[in-house]
Every structure is written in C-alpha cells, then in structure tokens.
Amino acid sequence: MKLKRFGAPVVLAVVATIALSSCAANEDASPAASETTSSLTGTLNAAGASSQQAAQEAWVAGFQTANPDVTVNYDPSGSGAGREAFISGGVDFAGSDSALNDEEIAGTFAACAPDTKAVDLPVYISPIAVVFNVEGVDELSLDAATIAHIFKGDITKWNDPAIAALNDGATLPDANITAVHRSDDSGTTKNFADYLNQVAPDVWDQKPADPFPYQTGEGAQGTSGVIDAVTNGTNTIGYADASRAGDLGVVKIKVGEEFVAPSAEGAAAVVDDSPAVEGRESNDLAVKLERTTTDPSHYPLVLVSYAIVCPEYADAAQAELVKAYVGYLASADGQKVAADAAGSSPLSTELQGKVADVVASIK
C-alpha cells in the first residue's frame, strides 16, 4: 500500500512556516506567564485545518501563558496537508476536519512508536457557513438541493427560478454566480460535500472527500482564500467555518420546513445525536455525522475537527507536550477559550470526558 508522503524539502517548509506563524502568538503571552510554575519545556509543532485557526491562535496564547518555556507552532495549511505532515513525521500532531481514513490508518506514522496507530480526538465543533456577496441581497435562504446545483454549476444565475422560489419577495439580480470552493485538500470541503450528499444525494452524486469533486466554479486556497475571494468578488458564494464569515452574508439552510442560520447550539445538537464511526479502536473518537435531521433546532452543515495524535510516541518528551496541549484543548477551559475566540460549540461534558481519558493514556 502506498501513501502520499512529504519529501524532506516539504517537511522543512512546513516546519519553517509554523515557526514563523508562532511569533505573533508568542508575543501575545501575558506577563502573568512569568508567574507560573510549569515545568514543561520544548517546542510542539502541528499543522492542519485552517478552520481551527482562530481557536488555535487563542489556544496557543493561553497555553504558552501557562507554560512559558513551551513554544507551540500551528500552521493552518489545510486538513489534508496536516495529515500528510503528521504521517511523515513533520509535525507532532495534526488538526483535521476529516478523521483519518481506512487507508491512512492501515499505514505507518513516523512520530508514533512502532506498531502504534494514530487516533482521532474531537477538539473543535463548528457550523460551516455558506457565505455570499450578492449585489442588493442582504438575506438568502437555500435548500440543500439548490446549494448543490449552484456549486455543481447547474444553476448559473442569481435570479434562477429555483433560488427565487425559496426567497419570495427578494430582488435577485440577473447576474452570473461565481461559486468559490477550496482548491486544496480540505476537511471543510469533505463536510460540506457530506452534508449535500446526505441531504440531496440525487444532485450531489460524488462521494464526500477532501478534494472538491467537480470541475466548476473558482478555487481558492484555505479558509482565508475562500473568504477573500467571496469578499473581493462580485455576486459570489462560498463555504467556510462560520467563525470566519465576518461581514459577509450568511445563507439560512432549510431544515425540515424552516430555514436555519448557523449556530453553535445547532451544531452541537447534531454532534450529540450522531454515532461513532464503526470499526475503530475504542480510543479513536471519530464521529459519523447524521445530517438528515428535520429538527430546526439542529444545524446539520457542521464540522467536527480533530487533533490526530499518537497513543504512544517514539519520543517521550514530545508525548508529554502533546498530552498537555491537547488535554488543554479538550478541557472545559480550552473549549471556553475556543468558543470565545471562534464562536465554536464546546464539546459536551460526556465527550470531554472521553477525550480526557484517551489523552491521559498518551505516552
């Protein structure tokens, strides 16, 4: 079995990028950091989901305040790039909006002890927003089938009858739609596609995966790239972690008979009602999201983002750093920090406990 790996130059590039990206977080450390008594020292490198960026910036600042002799670097390079860097040993853990797939699990993990398989630990739950920038339109309601037709390129005008029927009384321009998708391998794309495939399978007929599946629309690198393209374009639409929507319009999606805006509470409700992925080891906490709900208190266009870690590391010193940092991410304090910084939905008390049990066993 062949797995895609980073070559040495790429690993070096990832490490260089995350070293540079840590500078701002280091400078944000509070003066109170000097008053802590933490004995942890070293450097922790991670890469992955750009959806986690706002949360990671807050997490890094908080953790380094409490542990002033530790440097944490997080490169928001995208879920696929993060998993590849972790698999090849370029980083100590990965952030990913997609859990490891079966092929990845069947391979080897350079940072882990021999014969040790990495596991997926939920640390960040967030709604995905369908964002738009359409001249003269402040509010927009869409169902899954219409969203799928837009991003497949089947619907090309904003005043298309399918859009007009869902937005009675709205003045929609006779203008071309520019649908912006992620150009990189993206867990946000996989979650977006999974929602459309579950709710509108007759339209979105491709299996959910990190790469965007259709040769349509405009591609942009990372969450920031999508937001920039939608913001700076005309009559645009895209998808991104809701924390990054800013001043863009946000679509209300149809759930049952109502149209629902993204919310942390609605996202959490979907995760709480979803089962674990089957066939995984008991310490792998990957979630199989159930998105076909008709309960309008739920928001099914949601992502669960993971910290992908080794249960046992080849380097015991790095294991202690990962154990401390990922334990903080999933703690009540860490989840509050993420909610305040990124509007994410805190893990349930039950899920926090499950993550804490796995983290406690890292060695």
C-alpha positions in Angstrom: 0.0 0.0 0.0 1.4 3.4 -1.0 0.6 6.5 1.0 1.5 10.0 -0.2 4.3 11.4 1.8 6.1 14.7 2.2 9.6 14.7 0.9 12.3 16.3 3.1 12.0 19.7 1.4 8.3 19.8 2.1 8.7 18.8 5.7 11.3 21.5 6.2 8.9 24.0 4.6 6.1 23.1 6.9 8.4 23.4 10.0 9.7 26.8 8.7 6.2 28.1 8.2 4.9 27.1 11.6 7.9 28.5 13.3 7.2 31.9 11.7 3.5 31.6 12.4 4.2 31.2 16.1 5.8 34.6 16.6 2.6 36.5 17.0 1.2 34.0 19.5 4.4 34.2 21.4 4.2 38.0 21.6 0.6 37.8 22.9 1.6 35.9 26.0 0.5 37.7 29.2 3.0 39.0 31.7 1.3 36.6 34.1 3.1 33.8 32.3 6.3 34.6 34.3 4.4 33.8 37.5 3.6 30.2 36.5 5.3 27.2 37.9 5.0 24.9 34.9 8.0 22.6 34.4 7.2 21.8 30.7 9.8 22.8 28.2 10.2 22.3 24.4 8.7 23.0 21.1 5.5 21.5 19.8 4.8 21.6 16.0 1.4 21.0 14.5 -0.3 21.7 11.2 -3.7 21.2 9.5 -7.2 22.5 9.5 -7.5 26.2 8.7 -11.0 26.1 10.2 -9.2 25.8 13.6 -7.0 28.9 13.0 -8.9 31.4 15.2 -9.2 28.8 18.0 -5.6 27.7 17.7 -4.4 31.3 18.0 -6.3 31.6 21.2 -5.3 28.2 22.5 -1.6 28.8 21.8 -1.6 32.1 23.6 -3.4 30.6 26.6 -1.2 27.5 26.8 2.0 29.5 26.4 0.9 31.9 29.1 0.6 28.9 31.5 3.7 27.2 30.1 6.2 30.0 29.3 9.0 27.6 28.4 7.0 25.8 25.7 6.6 27.1 22.1 3.6 25.9 20.2 3.5 26.3 16.4 0.4 25.7 14.4 0.4 26.0 10.6 -3.2 26.3 9.2 -2.1 24.6 5.9 -5.4 22.6 5.5 -6.6 19.2 6.8 -5.0 17.1 4.0 -1.6 18.8 4.3 -1.7 18.5 8.1 -2.5 14.8 8.0 0.3 14.2 5.4 2.8 16.2 7.6 1.9 14.2 10.7 2.0 10.8 8.9 5.5 11.6 7.6 6.8 12.9 10.9 7.0 16.5 10.0 4.7 17.6 12.9 3.8 16.2 16.3 0.1 16.2 15.7 -2.4 17.2 13.0 -5.5 19.3 13.1 -8.1 17.9 10.6 -11.7 18.4 9.8 -11.6 14.9 8.4 -10.9 11.9 10.5 -8.2 9.5 9.3 -9.5 7.3 6.5 -9.0 3.5 6.5 -6.0 3.7 4.1 -4.2 6.2 6.3 -4.9 4.1 9.4 -3.5 1.0 7.7 -0.2 2.8 7.1 2.5 3.8 9.4 3.0 7.0 11.4 6.6 8.3 11.7 6.0 10.1 15.0 4.4 7.2 16.7 6.1 4.3 18.5 6.5 1.1 16.2 3.2 -0.7 15.6 1.2 2.2 17.0 -1.8 3.6 15.1 -2.8 7.3 15.4 -6.2 8.2 16.7 -8.8 11.0 16.1 -9.7 13.2 19.1 -12.5 15.8 18.7 -11.4 19.2 19.9 -13.4 21.7 17.8 -17.1 21.7 16.7 -18.3 24.5 14.4 -21.0 25.2 11.9 -20.0 25.7 8.3 -21.5 28.9 6.8 -22.5 29.3 3.2 -21.3 32.9 2.7 -22.4 35.2 -0.1 -21.7 38.6 -1.5 -24.5 39.4 -3.9 -25.4 42.9 -5.1 -28.6 44.2 -3.5 -29.2 41.0 -1.4 -28.9 41.0 2.3 -30.7 37.8 3.2 -30.7 34.5 1.4 -32.4 31.1 2.1 -31.4 27.9 0.2 -32.1 24.2 0.5 -29.5 21.5 0.1 -30.5 20.6 -3.5 -30.2 24.3 -4.7 -26.9 24.7 -3.0 -25.7 21.5 -4.7 -26.9 22.7 -8.1 -25.1 26.1 -7.6 -21.8 24.5 -6.7 -22.0 21.9 -9.4 -22.6 24.7 -11.9 -26.1 23.6 -12.9 -27.6 26.9 -11.6 -25.6 29.9 -13.0 -27.8 33.0 -12.5 -28.8 34.6 -9.2 -32.4 35.1 -10.4 -32.8 31.4 -11.4 -36.4 30.2 -10.6 -35.1 27.7 -8.1 -33.5 30.4 -6.0 -36.4 32.8 -6.4 -38.9 30.2 -5.2 -37.0 30.0 -1.9 -36.7 33.7 -1.5 -40.2 35.1 -2.0 -40.2 38.9 -2.4 -36.4 39.2 -2.7 -35.0 41.2 -5.6 -32.4 38.9 -7.1 -30.0 40.2 -9.8 -29.9 38.9 -13.3 -26.2 38.2 -12.8 -23.8 35.3 -13.1 -23.0 33.3 -10.0 -19.4 32.8 -9.0 -19.2 29.8 -6.7 -16.0 29.6 -4.7 -14.7 26.3 -3.4 -11.5 25.2 -1.7 -8.6 24.4 -4.2 -6.6 22.4 -1.6 -7.5 19.1 0.1 -9.9 20.3 2.8 -11.8 18.7 5.6 -14.3 21.6 5.3 -14.9 20.6 1.7 -15.5 17.0 2.8 -18.0 18.1 5.5 -19.7 20.4 3.0 -19.9 17.6 0.5 -21.1 15.1 3.1 -24.0 17.4 4.0 -25.0 17.8 0.4 -24.6 14.1 -0.4 -26.7 13.0 2.6 -29.5 15.6 2.2 -29.5 15.9 -1.7 -27.9 12.7 -3.0 -29.7 12.8 -6.3 -27.9 16.1 -7.1 -24.6 15.8 -5.2 -23.7 12.3 -6.5 -20.0 12.2 -5.7 -18.6 10.5 -2.6 -17.5 13.1 0.0 -13.7 13.6 0.0 -11.2 16.3 0.8 -10.8 17.5 -2.8 -13.7 19.4 -4.4 -15.2 16.9 -6.8 -16.4 19.0 -9.7 -14.6 21.0 -12.4 -16.7 24.1 -11.9 -16.5 27.5 -10.2 -13.5 29.2 -8.7 -10.9 27.5 -6.4 -9.2 29.3 -3.5 -6.5 28.1 -1.1 -7.5 27.7 2.5 -10.4 29.2 4.5 -8.8 32.7 4.2 -8.6 32.3 0.4 -12.3 31.4 0.1 -13.3 34.4 2.3 -11.1 36.8 0.4 -12.4 35.6 -3.0 -16.1 35.9 -1.9 -15.4 39.3 -0.2 -13.5 40.8 -3.1 -15.5 39.2 -5.9 -18.9 40.2 -7.2 -22.1 38.1 -6.9 -20.1 35.3 -5.2 -20.9 32.4 -2.9 -18.7 30.1 -0.9 -18.4 28.0 2.2 -16.2 28.3 5.3 -16.0 27.8 9.0 -18.6 30.2 10.4 -16.1 31.9 12.6 -14.5 33.5 9.5 -17.7 34.8 7.9 -17.1 38.4 9.1 -19.4 40.9 7.3 -20.4 38.6 4.5 -24.0 37.5 4.1 -24.7 34.0 5.6 -27.3 31.7 4.0 -30.1 30.2 6.1 -30.3 26.5 5.1 -33.6 24.5 5.0 -34.0 22.0 7.9 -37.4 20.4 7.8 -39.9 23.1 7.0 -37.8 26.0 8.3 -34.7 28.0 7.3 -32.0 27.9 9.9 -28.9 30.1 10.4 -25.6 28.7 11.6 -25.3 28.5 15.4 -23.1 26.8 17.9 -26.1 25.3 19.6 -27.5 23.9 16.4 -24.1 22.4 15.5 -23.7 20.8 19.0 -27.2 19.2 18.7 -26.2 17.4 15.5 -23.0 16.1 17.0 -24.8 14.9 20.2 -27.2 12.9 18.0 -24.5 11.3 15.8 -22.9 7.9 16.4 -19.2 7.0 16.5 -17.5 5.8 13.3 -17.8 2.0 13.2 -14.8 -0.3 13.1 -12.4 1.9 15.0 -10.4 1.2 18.1 -12.0 2.2 21.4 -9.6 5.1 21.8 -10.4 6.6 18.4 -13.3 9.0 18.8 -14.2 9.8 15.2 -17.9 10.8 14.8 -20.1 9.8 11.9 -22.3 12.9 11.5 -26.0 12.4 10.9 -27.1 15.3 8.8 -30.6 14.3 7.6 -32.4 15.7 10.6 -35.6 17.7 10.1 -35.5 19.3 13.5 -35.0 23.1 13.1 -33.1 23.3 16.4 -30.3 21.4 14.6 -27.8 22.9 12.1 -26.6 19.9 10.0 -23.9 21.7 8.0 -21.4 21.2 10.8 -17.8 20.0 11.1 -16.1 18.2 13.9 -12.4 18.9 13.8 -9.8 16.6 15.4 -6.4 16.5 16.9 -4.8 13.5 15.4 -2.3 12.1 17.8 -0.2 9.0 18.7 -1.4 6.9 21.7 2.4 6.2 22.1 5.1 8.5 20.7 8.6 7.5 19.6 9.8 10.5 21.5 8.6 10.5 25.1 9.4 14.2 25.6 7.1 15.1 22.6 4.4 12.8 24.1 4.4 14.9 27.3 3.9 18.1 25.3 1.1 16.7 23.1 -0.5 15.3 26.2 -0.5 18.6 27.9 -1.6 20.7 24.9 -4.3 18.5 23.5 -5.6 17.9 27.0 -5.9 21.7 27.4 -7.8 22.0 24.0 -10.4 19.5 25.1 -10.8 20.7 28.7 -13.6 23.0 29.8 -11.2 25.9 29.9 -9.9 25.2 26.5 -13.3 24.8 25.0 -14.4 28.1 26.5 -11.4 29.8 25.0 -12.3 28.5 21.6 -15.9 29.4 21.9 -15.0 33.0 22.9 -12.4 33.3 20.1 -14.2 31.5 17.3 -17.8 31.0 18.2 -17.4 27.3 18.3 -19.6 24.9 20.1 -18.0 23.4 23.3 -17.7 19.6 23.4 -20.4 18.0 25.6 -19.3 17.1 29.1 -19.5 13.4 28.1 -17.3 13.9 25.0 -14.8 16.0 27.0 -14.5 13.1 29.4 -13.9 10.6 26.7 -11.2 12.7 25.1 -9.6 13.3 28.5 -9.4 9.6 29.2 -7.6 9.0 25.9 -5.2 11.9 26.4 -4.4 10.7 29.9 -3.1 7.4 28.4 -0.8 9.1 25.8 2.9 8.1 26.4 
